[in-house]
Amino acid sequence: MSNKALTAGAEHISQQLIHHLNKNNIPFEHVSWTNGKHHYVLTVKTPFGTRFARFAPINLLEQQDPMTQHVNSFVINELINKLKNLKG
């Protein structure tokens, strides 16, 4: 796996997430990625709490694939829903 490709994939997913955060009026302080044991973990820190989502390496590397796009959208939407619930 190329670190450059993984970084590009993470940046693309981060941009999508930030778009949805802004669209849903969810303020955030920090968006970050960490490398877990088997997954990459996307963390969103907000004034009202922190939530995260796990992505497999293929989710970062194969973003042109329609199924991967669908899965990534689902994971991002679930993260947004968690943050909406936290916000209250």
Sequence and secondary structure as in RCSB ss.txt:
>XXXX:A:sequence
MSNKALTAGAEHISQQLIHHLNKNNIPFEHVSWTNGKHHYVLTVKTPFGTRFARFAPINLLEQQDPMTQHVNSFV
INELINKLKNLKG
>XXXX:A:secstr
  HHHHHHHHHHHHHHHHHHHHHTT   SEEEEEE SSSEEEEEEETTEEEEEEE HHHHH TTSHHHHHHHHHH
HHHHHHHHHHHH 
